Amino acid sequence: MSPRALVFDAYGTLFDVHSVVQRCESFWPGEGARLSQQWRAKQLEWTWQRSLMRRYAPFSRITRDALEYACAALHLALDEERAGRLMQDYKALAPYPDVRSALGELRAPARSLAILTNGSPDMIEPLVASSRLEFDAVLSVDEVKVFKPAPEVYELAVKRLRAEPAEIGFVSSNCWDALGAKSFGFRVWWINRGGAPLDALGFEPDGILDGLGQLPAALAQ
């Protein structure tokens, strides 16, 4: 059965978080890629830690804190101007090349398309606007004050889209997120661009794709 709704993770799934590398490289030549990787890793780590401690903070704050940490860890001087530019770049991340055409193919009269993201409204709303991608709903964990993969986050999609979990297809490039959604009861497609092994969390996605462009064909099978 074709899903009544398709729900997409944003960061790393629709939008390339490492599209900030060019700006990082312009500020710190030779360190752009390493900084971006460290920044992203710490950003994710702190969402999990804050969820476990029940110490929620908006994703924008965590992202800024993670940038400062990454620069300190790599001994890179970070001033307010550079930090501000990089945070602005996070509001205009580049969509992956296949995203726009794939979303066009996936749109259907009886199907909702939505984003479900860790991003706080002050980050995700400008990002979606700058991309000019269209969605029926943009859902943020800020409503429940806990980060993915907490079940309360996936419940947001059920309530807002008025669909049962089994009627929702969830798409993420983050394996832990994809399996969190599968544990909750969604049908799940994991976008595994890097050919990584499956996380050993006791669940498997319904499909593994190289990119979002493969999802229309996967749904047609």
N, C-alpha and C positions, 0 to 999 in steps of 0.2 A: 504494500500500500504506500502510495506517495505521501510524504509528510504534509500535513496541513500548514505547518510553519517550519521555516528554516532559520536557525539562530546561529549567529557567527560570533566567535571571539574576534576581538579587534586587533590587539597588538601582537604582531608576529603571524597573524592569520590573514587579515585583510591588509594591514599596514606594516611595512617593513621598518621595524624599530632601528635597524642598522643603517637606515638612510641618513642618519645623523653623522655617519663616519666622515663624510666629506668636510663637514663643519669642524668636527673634532680634529681632523687632520690639518685643516687650515690654521687652527689655534696651536696645535702641538704636533708638528711634522714627525712622521714616523710612529706616532702613538695612537692614531685615530681608531684603528680596528681593535686594538687591545683595550682602549678606554671604553669603547662602545660595548664590548663583551663584558667587561667588569661592571659597568654601569647597569646593564640589563640583569646580570646575575644577582647583584645585590638588591636591585629593585624587587625582583621576584622573591628572594629570600626573606626580605622584610615583610612582604605581604603575608607569607605563611607564618612567620614568627608573631606578627601582630595579631593575626587571627587566633592563634593558639593562646596568646596572652590576654585576648579580649581587650586589646589596646588599639582600636581602630584609629587610623589617620587617613585623610584623603590621599588618593593616589598621586596627586600633584605634589604633596609634601614629601611622600616617600620617594618619588622620582627625583626631586631636588636634593633630598638628603643622600640618596644613592649616588648622584653625580658628585657631590662633595666627597663622599667616601672614596669613590673610584679614583678621583683626582689625587686625593691624599695617599692612597695606596700605591699609586704609580708615580708619586712625587712630581705632580704637575701643578703649577700655580694656577689657581682658579680665582678670578676676580668677578665682581658683580656683573660687569658688562658681558663677559663670556658666558657666565651662568644663565643670564637672561636670554641671550641669543639661542643657546641650546634648548632652553625650556620652550621658547617660541617655536623652534624647529620641531619639537615633539607635538605641537598642535598642527603641524602640516607635514606629517610623515607621508612618504610616497606609498600609494597602494602597489601591491605586487602587480606585475604586468598583465596577468590573466584575470584579475579581479573584476574589472568593469564589464568585460564581455561575458564572463561567467554569470554575474548577477543578472545581466540582461536576459540570458537564457533561462535562468532559474525563476524569474518572475512569472507568476501565473495568477489569473483572476481569483482562484480559490486558495491561494497560498500567501501567507504573510512572510516577510523577510525582516529579521530583526538582528540587532547587535546586543550581546550580553557581555559586559566588560568589567574588568577591575577599574577601569579609568573613571575618575571623578568627573562630574559634569563640566567643570572648568577646563578639562583637558579634552574629553571625548567630543563634546558638542562643537568646538571650533575645528577639530580634526575632521569630523564628518562633513561639516560645512565646506571646508577647504577642498575636500576630495570631490564634492558634488555627487557623491554616491547617495542613492535614495533608499531609505528603509521605512518600514511601517512603525517601528519602535526602536528606540535606543535606550537600553536598560543598563543602569549602573549599580554596582554593589553598594554605592553610597546610600541607597534606600534601606539596606539591611545592616550596614556597618560591619560587614565581615567580607573577606575575600574568597574567591574561588580557591579550592574546590568545595567549599562548605555547601551542603545541600540547600540551605536557605537562599543561596544565590540562584540556583537553577529553578527553584520554586517561583522566583520572580517572573520567569518566562511563562510558566504555567498559568499564573494569575493574570498577567497582562494580556497574553494572547488567547486566553480562555480555551486552552487545549489540554488534553491529557498528555502526560509525559511520552507515551508511546506514539502520539501523533506529531511529536516535535523531532525534527532532525537537527542535530547540533554538530557544528564544524569548528575544529580548533587545530592549530599547528602545535599546541602544547600538549604533550602526551598526558601529563598529569591532569590537565583540564578536560581532555577528551574522556579519560577514564572516570573522572569525577562525575561527568555528565552521564556516562553509561551506568555508573553505580546508581545514579538518581532515577534512571529509567528511560532516558532519551535514546533514540536511535542516533548513532554517532559515526562521523567520518573524521579520521585523523589525517591531517595534511602533514606528511613526513618528508619534507623537502630534502633533508640531509641523510636519509637512509638510516636513521637511528634505530636501535633495537627497542622493542616494546617494554615499557615499564612493568615490573613484576608486582602489580597491584591487585591481581585476581580477576581482572576484567579484560575484555578485548573489544576494540571498536568494531562496528559493523562493516567498515571498509577503511582501507589505507590508500591514500592518494598521494601523488607526487606534487599536485598543485590544485588550486580551486577549479581550474579549467576542466578537470576531469570529473567534477561532481555531476554536471548535467547527464553525462553518459552513465555514471554509476546509478543515478536515480531511475534511468530509463530501463535498466536491466530487470 
